[in-house]
Amino acid sequence: MGLTREEQETIIRFDESSKEVEIYTASPRMWTRFEKAPNIYRFKGQETMKGEVISKTFTAEQRFITFRMSDTRKKELTPEEKEKARERVKVAQAARAKKGR
């Protein structure tokens, strides 16, 4: 029996004096991502409960950790902007069709 969804957390820990970050994750989805990039994320250890892996810890250089912040509001386009966008899509589709894709 694994952890509940609420227990499957990921914690990224770093301080300004170090160039390394430590990533603790109890999420199998996240540790799979980290394992697929061994040149960036280095496996440090794991915790088990009743013989089952419940969390893994990785380290990485701080420069590889980025946070994307975005504004979820959509920009309202004017009718002229919408028409220009439609024309760009038509041109791109025609070029793609010409290449045989």
ZATILO-980047 format. One record per residue: residue in three letters; x, y, z of N, C-alpha, C in turn. Coordinates in steps of 0.05 Angstrom, whole numbers, plus 5000, padded with zeros to 4 digits. Each point is the difference from the previous one (the first is absolute). Layout:
<rs>
AlaXYZXYZXYZ/...
</rs>
This chain:
<rs>
Met501749765000498350245000501850255000/Gly499650174981501650254997498950225016/Leu501050234995499150255014497550114987/Thr498450155015497750134989500950234982/Arg498250094983500750234982500950245016/Glu498750055023500850235017502849975011/Glu500949755005502649955011502250004979/Gln499350004974502050004979501050284994/Glu501650105018501050284997502850004988/Thr500850244990502750044991501050265013/Ile502449995011501150225014502750074988/Ile500450244991502550104989501350185021/Arg502349925009501350155022502750114990/Phe500450265003502650124993500450255017/Asp502550095002500650255013501850164982/Glu500350255006501550184982503049955002/Ser501049865020502949965003501049754985/Ser498249844989500849764986499050004971/Lys501449874983499149974972498549754995/Glu499649845021498549754998497250035012/Val498249854989497349985011499549705007/Glu498349965020499349735007497049974994/Ile499249794986497349964993499049745013/Tyr498150035018498849765013497349974987/Thr499449764990497349964988498949735008/Ala497550005007498549755006498149954977/Ser500450134978498349964976501449834979/Pro499049764995501349834980500250144972/Arg498050164994500150154974502450184999/Met500550145022502350195001502649855000/Trp500349795016502649875002500749864973/Thr498049924985500549894973501150224982/Arg499050245002501050224984502950055007/Phe500750005026502750065008501949774992/Glu499149765000501649774993500650004970/Lys498350124984500450014971502150214992/Ala500950165018502050214995502349975019/Pro501549775000502149965019502350194998/Asn500350134977502150204997499450265015/Ile497550045007499250245015499349935029/Tyr498449795004499149935026501549755010/Arg501450025022501649785010498549875024/Phe499649744998498649855021501650005025/Lys498850075023501450015025499149785019/Gly497549925000499149795018497049964998/Gln499049805014497149955000499049905027/Glu497550035005498749905024498249774992/Thr499849805017498249784994498249955025/Met497749894994498249925021498949734993/Lys500449805017499149734995501149904973/Gly502550074994501349914976499350154975/Glu498350195002499150164976501350285001/Val501050094978501250264998497850215002/Ile500350195019497950205004501050284993/Ser502650045000501150264992502949974991/Lys500850204984502850014991501050295003/Thr502650025003501350265003502150034978/Phe500050234987501950064979501450265006/Thr502350054987501350265001500450094972/Ala500350264997500550134974501250275005/Glu501250104979501150285001497650195000/Gln500250215015497850195002499350124973/Arg501950024982499450134974498049834983/Phe499749755007498149834984497150025010/Ile499650135022497350035012498850274991/Thr497849994987498650244992497149995008/Phe498950225004497250025007498650174979/Arg497949894988498550154980497650125013/Met499850264998497650145010498650124976/Ser497449954998498650124978497350115009/Asp499250204985497450125005498049844984/Thr498049895013498149834986497950154984/Arg500050265003498050164985500850004971/Lys498149984982500550014971499750294991/Lys501750074981499850264988497750014980/Glu498450205002497850034981501150124975/Leu499549874977501050104974497950174987/Thr500950204986498250164984499249844975/Pro497950074987499349864975502350004979/Glu501550224999502250024981502249815008/Glu500649985026502149815010499149714994/Lys497549945004499049734995500349934970/Glu499450194983500249954971502949964992/Lys501950155011502849974995501049725010/Ala499049925022500749735011499049784982/Arg497550034990498949804981501749984975/Glu500950234990501650004976502749875005/Arg501250045023502649875007499649705001/Val497849915011499449715002499749884972/Lys498550154982499649904973502649984985/Val501850195003502650004987501649765010/Ala500049965027501649785011498949734991/Gln497349974999498849754991500749954971/Ala499950214983500649974972503049914996/Ala501750135016502949924998500449715009/Arg498649925021500349725010498949814979/Ala497850074987498849824980501849984975/Lys501350224994501950004978502449825004/Lys500849985026502349825007499149715001/Gly497449954999499049725001499649895028/Arg499550165019499649905027497149955005/
</rs>
